Amino acid sequence: TEVEVAANVLETYVGEYELRAGFSVVVTLESGALFVQPTGQSKLPLFAESEANFFLEAVDAQLEFTKDDSGAVTGAILYQGGRSQPLSKVR
């Protein structure tokens, strides 16, 4: 079920998240909605399940943003195909 997340929270997720050298996921905020674009793939909308957990409708995948103790976004975890893969926020 999709929930509303405040725009100022969504803005903290914007950036590039690296899975491995040469492959990253870029998160953008456009017209109040988050989008993800993996290297070499199409841009897809993200839908919020909670303040930090998002899902995609086009593919069976979820993205959970991670924060440090101060609340700064440090990365994300990609859940897809029964696997969880950590991503590091690089910018």
N, C-alpha and C positions, 0 to 999 in steps of 0.2 A: 504494500500500500504506500502510495506516495504521500509525503508530508512536505509542508512549507519549511524552508530554512531561510533565515534572515540574510539579506544581501551582504552585510558586512562579514558574516561567517563564510559565505560562499567565496568572497574575495580572498580569504586567507588560503584557499585551496588552489588558486591560480598559480601555475608554474610548470616546470618540467620535472618529471620523475623518472629516474633511470632504473631499468631492470637489469641491464648488463651493458657493457661497452657496445655502442652502436645501435642500441634499442632503448627507446624511452617513450613515455606517454606524456603528451602535452595537454594540460588542463587549461581551458579558457572559460571566461565568463562573458556571455553574449545575451543581451536583452533579459537579464535576470536569471539566466539558466546556465548551468555548467555543461561543458562539452569535453570529450576526451578524443585525442587523436594519436594513436600509436604510430610509431615510425612506419612509413610506407602504407598506411591504411587510411580509410575514410574517417572523417570527424563524426562522432556519434554523441547524442545527448545523454546526460546522466540524470537519473531521477532519485530523489532523496527518500530513503527509508527512515533515516534519523539524521541528526545533525552531522554525523561523521560517516554514515554508511549510505552508499549509493548503489544503484543497479542500472544495467543497460537493458533495453527492451530488444534491440536488434540482435544481440548475442547473449548467451547465458553466462553472464559475468557480473561480479560485484566488486566494488572498490571501497575500501575502508581507509579513511585518512587517519594518520597517526600523529600525535602531538607529544612534545616533551613536557616536563613538569611545569614550565612557564606558560604553556598553552600554545607555543609556536608549532606550526605544522612542520614535521620532520620527514614525512614520507607517506607511503600508502601500502596497503596490502591488496593485491589483485587475487580474487578468488575466481577460478575458471577451470572447468574440466576436472573437478575434484582436487585441484591443487591450490595452494596458497603461495604466492610469490611476493616477497617484499620489494618495494620500490623506494629508492632514496630520493628525496627532493634535492635537486641540484641547482635550481634557480627559481 
